[in-house]
Amino acid sequence: MDKTRLGIGLVVGVLVVQTAATLLWDPDATLTGIALAFNAVAAVSTFLFVRRGGRAAWVVGGWCAGFFGWHVVGLGELAGWWTTGLDAAFLVGGGYQGSVVYQAVMATAAGFAVHLLLPRQRQVSET
C-alpha cells in the first residue's frame, strides 16, 4: 500500500471516529456544531484530494496538523500541564483514562496522516 492511500485511510478513520465521538459524547451544542463543521470541511477536502490529487494534499495535511494540535492540547489539559478552560471538550464519555487514550490515539493518527500526505521534494543526486 502506498503512502497516499494509507494517509487517506487514516484521515477517513480519524473523521469517522471524531464525528462519532462528537455526536455521542459532546455535552455542548456549540462545540458539537463547530466540530461537525470542521469535520465536514475535512471530509470535502479529502474527497477532492482523492478525486483530483495535487494541491489538495496541502489542505488535507493542514487539517490533520490542526487536528493533531487540538488533541495535543487536549492531552496537555487532561495531564494538567496547562489550563484552557475546555475540560469538557476533551473528556470523552466522562471518563478520564478513556479520554487520555482517545486523545493520544487521535493525535498519533493525525500526526501520521500529516507525515504520509504532505508532498516532498524529490532529492536529486549530485553525482
TAQUIUR-V475946 format. One record per residue. RES is the residue in three letters. SS is DSSP state (a for helix, b for strand, c for the rest). PSI is psi in whole degrees, 0 to 359 (NA if undefined). Layout:
res & ss & psi
RES & SS & PSI
RES & SS & PSI
This chain:
res & ss & psi
MET & c & 133
ASP & c & 168
LYS & a & 321
THR & a & 315
ARG & a & 320
LEU & a & 318
GLY & a & 317
ILE & a & 320
GLY & a & 319
LEU & a & 317
VAL & a & 315
VAL & a & 317
GLY & a & 316
VAL & a & 317
LEU & a & 316
VAL & a & 312
VAL & a & 316
GLN & a & 318
THR & a & 316
ALA & a & 316
ALA & a & 320
THR & a & 316
LEU & a & 328
LEU & a & 323
TRP & a & 350
ASP & c & 118
PRO & c & 347
ASP & c & 121
ALA & a & 325
THR & a & 312
LEU & a & 322
THR & a & 314
GLY & a & 316
ILE & a & 315
ALA & a & 317
LEU & a & 325
ALA & a & 315
PHE & a & 319
ASN & a & 323
ALA & a & 317
VAL & a & 317
ALA & a & 321
ALA & a & 317
VAL & a & 316
SER & a & 318
THR & a & 317
PHE & a & 314
LEU & a & 322
PHE & a & 316
VAL & a & 321
ARG & a & 318
ARG & a & 331
GLY & c & 204
GLY & c & 230
ARG & c & 342
ALA & a & 340
ALA & a & 325
TRP & a & 323
VAL & a & 312
VAL & a & 318
GLY & a & 321
GLY & a & 318
TRP & a & 316
CYS & a & 322
ALA & a & 319
GLY & a & 319
PHE & a & 318
PHE & a & 311
GLY & a & 320
TRP & a & 316
HIS & a & 333
VAL & a & 319
VAL & a & 319
GLY & a & 318
LEU & a & 316
GLY & a & 321
GLU & a & 313
LEU & a & 329
ALA & a & 347
GLY & c & 15
TRP & c & 329
TRP & c & 167
THR & c & 125
THR & c & 345
GLY & c & 6
LEU & c & 33
ASP & a & 315
ALA & a & 330
ALA & a & 335
PHE & a & 349
LEU & c & 126
VAL & b & 118
GLY & c & 10
GLY & c & 354
GLY & b & 138
TYR & a & 308
GLN & a & 317
GLY & a & 324
SER & a & 320
VAL & a & 315
VAL & a & 315
TYR & a & 311
GLN & a & 319
ALA & a & 316
VAL & a & 316
MET & a & 322
ALA & a & 318
THR & a & 314
ALA & a & 316
ALA & a & 321
GLY & a & 317
PHE & a & 324
ALA & a & 318
VAL & a & 312
HIS & a & 319
LEU & a & 330
LEU & a & 329
LEU & c & 131
PRO & c & 150
ARG & c & 151
GLN & c & 143
ARG & c & 138
GLN & c & 130
VAL & c & 128
SER & c & 139
GLU & c & 24
THR & c & NA
